[in-house]
Amino acid sequence: MDFSHPRERKASSYGFIPDIIAYLGSDSEPGYDIPSETSNLKNEFLGSGDNTDHPKDYSPPIDLSAAMIPTPLEQKWDLQSPDGLEERFFLDLEARLGESVMIFQVGDIVLLHCGNFQRQYVPYLTNMMFQESLVNQLLQENKDFMYALKRLEDDPVCQKRRLKSFLVLPFQRITRIKLLLEGILKLTEPNSEAASNLTKAIKGIHEILVECDQKVEKMKSLEELVRLEMLLDFADIKSVPLVKSTRVLIHHGPLATLGSYGSKMSINRIYLHLFNDLLLISSKKYERFTVLDYALFPQHVNVVQSKVVGLPPESFLLMLSESQMGPLTTMILIANGSFDKEEWIKALSKK
């Protein structure tokens, strides 16, 4: 984890974007006169929030890593800081600016770096929630880490910004690149080479953001499965591995089931977890679940919503053509109201 001193820079803000767009849209020149705005943009992307001059090799005299004990999760991370990548990106922009103060296109430079953006931003952003979780865990369990971090955050160079605000910067940077390119495209001559490159660059950055969103959702889903698996007890039936990369939790919640004991009817509380490929039926006690039965979904799960005389209006029939407990199981389920019933029928009817 790198906590070296941030580079010399201006305060983080979206304010630089209108200034750049204004220069790009100038009708007085045939190209883009943006030397100072490019410099501002570089400072913005390479960091945030400090106007204090320091030696290049300056760093706060605190070693935060010394307060940390490596965890198995941390050891699995193989993340590279995007800072070096961004610096190379802006060096290329400055080289273009050095050729002429009139910049006619930047889309080709962004396209050149899209592959590197994808390789470094996607894993970094995908693991952001684990970063936050690890930091929170360390703050709660490691006093040395907490005190060292507080001293770092109180250093004037951080301008009262917290660690979490620095960890989120890469996400803000990649989204701002897209916003900036879209603004430039509006002021670029249509059907030109510059417009074509900008369109391709915007598409490339958009694909990176979409991939990040998809992988973040997948990581959240896996984390949810891991948490749930730790709460399941397979007491009297064969256990089933819950964590799969293709498994997604669709719907879950408590229901009542109507059964008979001799000549008397009884109502028992159960809890259903419906995944895209599996239905778990459990009883819940406190925060733990004892699995009573499970069936493959949707091939062995059917729902019948026809009204049955004498049953509550919120009831419906759940039929398992094959489950862990037997070849055929039919259950009368009672939802917590008409809306809950509709939600369950809709979820269980998906094929």
N, C-alpha and C positions, 0 to 999 in steps of 0.2 A: 504494500500500500504506500503510495508516494505522497508525501506531504511537504515537498520542497516548496520554497518560496515562489509565489505567483509572479509572473512577469509584470513589467511595468505596463499599466493599462488604464483605460478610462472606465467609469462606472457603467455597469451593465444596464442596457436600456434598449427599447425598440426605437428610440428617438433618432438614431442615425439613418434609419431606412428612408424616411421622407426626404432628408437632405440629399441622399444619393440619388433617389428617383428624380428629384428636382434638377440635379445636374445632368442626369442622363437624358432628361426631356428637354434640355435647352435647345432652342431653335437657332441660337446664334452661331453654333458650331456644327460641322458635319459629323463629329464623333462625340465621345464621352469625355468630358474634362473632369475627372474625379480623383486627382491625386490625393487630396487631403481626406476625402471620404473613404478611399481604399485603405488609407492608414488607420482611420478610425475603425473601420470594419475589422481590420486585422487585430487591433487591440481588443476589440469587443470579443472576437472569437477565440483569441488566445488566452483570455482570462476575463476577470471582471473586478472592478472596484478599487483600484489603487493608483494614486497619482504620485506616490512617494518614490524618490530616486534611491536605489540601492545598488551595491555592487552586483555584478551579474551572477556571481556564485553565492550570493547571500541566501541563507536559510535560517529560520527561527531556531534558536539553540535548544530544541526539544526533539527527542527521538520518540515519536508516538509508537513506532513499531516495537520498541523495547518493552512497551506495556502490554503487548499482545501475545497470546499463546495461540499458535496455529490450530485451527479446528479442521476436522475432516472435510467440511463443506468448503472452507477457505482454500484448502490445498487442491481442490478440484478445479478452482478457477484458474484459467490461463488467459487473463485479460491484459491487453496492452492499452496504455493511456492513449487517447486520440490526439493528445497535444502535439506529438511529433508529426503526425499525419497532417494536422491543420497547419502547422508551421511550413511544411513543404508546399502545401496548397497555396498559402499566401506568398511564399517566395516566388512561385510561378506567376501569381498575379502581379507581384512587384516587378518581376522581370518583364512582363508584358507592358507594364506602365513605364519601365525604363526605356523601352523601345520608342515610345511616343506618349505624350500626355493625353493624346486623343485615343481612347480605347474603343475600338469598333465592335468587339465581341468578347465575351467571357465564357460563353456556353461550352466552347471547346475545351477550356481548361477544367471546368467542372466535370465534363465527360471523361477527361483523362484520369481524374481522381475518383470517379464513382466506384470503381472496383475496390480500391483501398478503403473508401468510406464504408462499403458493404462489409468488408472483412473485419473491420475494427468496431464500427458503430453497432452492428447487429448483436454480437455477443455481449458488448458492454451494456446496451440498453435492455437486452433480454434478462440480464442478471441484476438489474437495478433494484428489484424488490428484495433480492437476497442480500444485496449490499445494505439496504436499509434495515433489514431484519438482523443482520450481523452487528451493525452499529448499535442498534437498540439493545441487543443482547449483551454486548460488551459494556455499554453504559450502565446496565443493571447489575452485572455480575463482576465487573473488573474496575475497582476504584482507581488503580493506577492509570488505566486507559481514560477514565472519566476526567481525572485531574489534568492529565497531559493534554487531552483534547480541549479542555476549558482554557488552559494557558495558551494553546495555539489560537483558538478562536478569539481570545481577548487581545492578541497581538494586533497593533494598529494596521499592519499590512493586510489583514483580513477585513478591515472596515466593518466590524461587528457582524459579519456574515458567518453563518453556521456551516458546519461540514456538509450538511444535507443540501444546502444551496449550491455548493461546489460540485457535489456528486451529480446533480441534475443538469449541470451546464451542457454536457455533450448532447443531451436530448434537445435542449433549447437551440443549440448551434445548428444542428442538422435541419431542424424545422425552419429556422430563419434563413438558411441558404435557399430553401424552396420559395419562401415568401419573397426574398430579394430577386430571385430569377424571374418569378411571375411578374413582379413590378417592372423589371427591365424589359421583359417580352412585350408588355403593353406599349412601350415606347420605341420598339424596334420596328424597322421597316418590314412589312409582311413579305413573305416569299423570298426573303434574303437568306444567305448562308448563315448569318448570325441568328436569325429567327429560327431556322431549322435546328441549329446546335442548341439553342436555348430550350426549344421544345423537347429535344431528346434528353437534355440535362435535367429538366423538370421531371420528365417521366422516370429517369433513373433514380433521382432522389425520392420521388413518390414511391417507387417500388421498394426502396430501402425502408421507408417508413411503414409501408404495409407489411413487409416481412417482419419488422420489429414488433408490430402490433400482434401479428399472428403468433409469433414465438413467445411473446409475453403471456398471451392468453393460454397457450399450451403449457407453459411453466406454471401458471396459476392453477390450471386444471390438475397437473401432476402433484403439485403441493397439496391441493385439496384431497386427492386420493390418498396420499401418504398419511395425512392427518387422520382421515376417516379409517384407514386400515388399522391404525393404532387403537381405535376405539371399538373395534369389532371383536366379538367372542363367538367362535364356532364351537358351541358346547357339545351338541349331540349329533352334528352332521359334518360331513367332509368339508374342510375349508377350501376356499377358492382364492387365488391371488387376485388382489384388487387393483394393484398398480400396473397399468399398461399405458403405453404411449398413445394408443388409439382410443382409450376409454375416456368418456366425458360424462359428467353427472348432468342429467337433464332436469330432473325434478325430484324433490324429496319432501317428506312431511308426515305428520301423524294422521292416522285414520282409525276408525273403529271397525271391528269385524263382528258379525252376528253369528252365533253358533247355538247349538242345542246341547243340553245336558239332561238326558232322560226326556221328561215332558216339559222341561223348562228351557226358556231361551236365555242366553247369556251374551253380554257384550264385553269384548276384550279390546284393549288398546294395542295397536301395532304401529310400526313405523316402516314406511317404504322408501327405499333409495332406488330410483330409476336411472340407469345409465343407458348409453346408446346401444349397448350389447348385453345388458344384464339387469335383472330385477331382483333386489334383495328385500326380503321380508323379515323384520326383526321386532323384538320387544325392547323398549327403551327404559333404562333405569338410570336416573341421574344423567350423566353424559356418555354412558356406554350403551352399546347395542348388542343384544344376544340374537344371533341369526337363527331364525326358525326355518327358513326355506329360501331357495333361490331358483331362478329359471332363466334360460337364455331369452333375450329380447331382440327382436320382436317375434321370432319364429315360434315360440312356445307360450306366448302371452296374448290373450284375447280379452276384450272387455265388452260387456253387454249392458246397454243403458236403457233397455225397455223397463217400464214401470211394473212392479210386482205388487199385487193387492196385499195390503197388510204390512208392507215395509215402508220405512220413512222415505220421504221424497228425495232426500239427499243420498239414498243408497244406490248401488249399482253392483253388477256381478263381475268378478274377476275370475277368468278361467285359465288355468295353466295346463296345457296339454301334456307337458312333461316337466317335472321339476326334480330337485334332489330328494324330495320326500316321497315321490310316487309318480306313476304314469299319468294320473289325472287328478287335478285339484280344482274345486270350485269354492269361491269365497264370496260372501255377501259383505261388501264394504260400505261404510257410512262415512261420508265426507263431512267436513266442518262447514256446512252451508252449501247453497246452490252454486256459488262462484267456485268454491274449492272443488266441488264435484265436476264442474265443466273443465277446470284446469287439469284434473287427473284423467278424465276421459280423453281429452285432447292429447295429453302426453302419452298415455298408454295405447292410443290408437295409431300412433305414428308407425309407419312400416319402412 
